[in-house]
C-alpha cells in the first residue's frame, strides 16, 4: 500500500487538478477506459473537464461506472444521469463509447450485461478481471467506496466483476464493481471532499484499517487520494 495524498484548499481546486491530470492521462493511450463515480465532486469534475477540453479529447475514451443505483437512467439518483448532461452531451461523446449499467432491465440482466461489456472493451488480467486505465472513487463517511459497504463480507470473497448489493442509504439496491476489479485497475483516484470524511480517511490509511477504502488501498501498490483537507 503506497497511496499519494494530494490536499487542496477547496473542492473546486481538487476537481480542477483531477480534470487536468485526467485529460493528460487520456492523451497517452490509444484506447482509454475509465469508470466514473457518483456524488458531489463529480459534478465539479465534469464541469472542469468541459471547460478545459474539446470533444476531440474523448475520441478514444470508453466510459463505465464504479457503481450505479437501481433506478431509471433519467432518475436524479442515477450516476449515469449525473454524467450525461454535464459530460457526455457537453463533449458530444458517441453513445457507442458510453457503457452504462442497464438497471431498468432488472438486476440480474444488468450485472451480466455490465460485466460482458467491460470485459469486451477493457484489457483483461490473468484472472479475467478488466484492467481499467482509471477508476474514480468517492468515499463515504463510513469509508465506503463505489457501493462496497462496511460489513459486506461476501464482497471480500467474491471474484465477480460486478455484483448487486443492498446499501444502507436510499435507494438501497445498487450494482457495484468488486474489490478484484479495483485492485486490477491501472490507476485509482479517490476524490474525498468534506471535513466529515477526515476520520474515515485516517482510519483507511492505518496499517490495520478495515474500511472498504482500506481494503482497496491494501490490494494495490499505488492509489491517488485527492482531498480538500489536510490530515493532521
C-alpha positions, -999 to +999 in steps of 0.1 A: +000+000+000+016+032-011-011+059-015-003+095-026-022+122-007-030+154-027-046+180-005-062+211-020-077+243-004-111+238-020-132+212-036-131+233-068-093+232-068-094+195-063-118+190-092-097+212-115-065+193-108-082+159-112-096+171-145-063+184-158-045+152-148-073+130-164-071+149-197-033+145-197-036+107-190-060+102-218-035+116-243-011+088-235-032+058-246-048+049-279-078+035-260-087+048-226-111+031-202-125+049-172-151+041-145-170+071-132-185+076-097-214+094-083-216+121-056-209+158-053-174+161-065-180+145-100-203+175-107-174+198-103-150+174-121-173+172-152-177+210-153-139+214-151-133+189-178-159+205-201-143+239-195-108+227-204-114+201-231-126+198-267-148+169-279-118+155-297-101+147-264-127+120-258-124+102-292-106+073-276-124+071-243-148+044-232-169+051-201-180+026-174-193+031-138-178+020-105-214+017-092-249+026-101-282+028-082-310+005-094-331+034-107-341+047-142-313+064-162-334+095-161-338+095-122-320+122-103-303+095-082-287+079-114-249+082-116-253+079-154-276+109-155-251+129-134-226+125-163-250+125-192-256+162-195-225+176-178-200+155-197-214+133-225-237+159-240-213+188-235-184+168-250-205+152-277-194+117-267-208+090-290-233+066-274-211+037-285-184+048-260-208+051-231-214+017-214-240+024-188-254-002-164-288-011-177-306-011-143-340-007-159-337-042-173-335-059-139-306-066-116-296-100-130-295-088-166-278-055-157-250-073-138-245-098-166-245-071-193-222-047-174-196-075-169-198-086-205-194-050-218-165-041-196-147-073-203-153-068-241-137-034-242-111-033-214-078-053-213-081-084-190-056-097-165-048-134-159-077-138-136-102-124-161-106-091-144-109-059-165-078-037-163-093-002-164-070+027-171-086+048-144-113+044-118-127+074-099-140+066-064-158+088-039-156+079-002-184+080+023-182+090+059-182+053+068-152+047+044-173+030+017-163+033-019-184+026-050-211+005-034-188-016-013-200-010+023-187-020+057-199-054+068-203-068+033-183-099+040-195-116+007-177-088-012-144-098+003-146-133-012-164-126-044-144-127-077-173-111-096-165-081-117-199-066-109-225-077-083-258-064-069-258-052-033-280-035-007-267-003+007-276+015+039-290+046+022-318+050-003-320+040-030-308+007-013-303-016-043-270-009-062-247-026-087-210-022-080-176-032-092-160-057-069-127-055-050-108-075-076-116-051-104-105-022-083-073-040-075-066-047-112-071-011-124-040+007-136-050+039-117-075+045-089-081+081-079-101+087-047-119+121-045-127+126-009-141+160-001-156+174+031-145+176+067-168+148+076-146+124+056-114+131+076-117+104+102-128+077+077-097+085+056-075+084+086-089+050+096-085+038+060-048+047+059-040+029+091-019-003+086-047-024+102-075-004+085-106-025+077-129+001+059-138-007+023-113+020+012-086+005+033-092-029+016-089-012-018-056+005-007-042-027+007-049-045-026-029-021-047+007-009-050-004+027-056-035+049-053-040+086-056-062+104-029-074+139-036-088+158-006-099+193+003-085+190+038-051+181+053-047+152+077-031+164+109 
